[in-house]
Amino acid sequence: MAMPAHNLVLILARDFASRLASAMFLVDPEGTVIYYNEAAENILGRPFTEGRAMPASEWSTAFTPVDDQGNPLPLDELPIGRALRERVPAHRDLTITGADGIARTIEVTALPLFAHADEFVGAVAIFWERMEG
């Protein structure tokens, strides 16, 4: 299957993510997964080859995101959902259950990506497991 052509900003973001030790998740303007790196694979419990081109409607529920009270979080309340919808940076703590069945409390910071001030090209989320203590 041929991958669609992407804006240079997304190509560079993917290259950056592939070199980063921190978990990074990259989506296009519609929220379709472009890439997530090995660190993200470890937290999500799913290799990128299984998550490639996953639409937002799928990834936003696949990992069962919940708040600190155990309430399900819809896409609009996830940091990357806010970055997509509102085109603003967002951060929050949440708990996900990876495809490996392991629940992890993570912190997520998401940023909208712009090629130019008026050219929104996608969003990126960087996340890490929150260590209790």
Secondary structure, DSSP 8 states (H G I E B T S, - for coil): -------HHHHHHHHHHHH-SSEEEEE-TT--EEEE-HHHHHHHTS-HHHHTT--HHHHHHHT--B-TTS-B--GGGSHHHHHHHH-S-EEEEEEEE-TTS-EEEEEEEEEEEEEETTEEEEEEEEEEE----
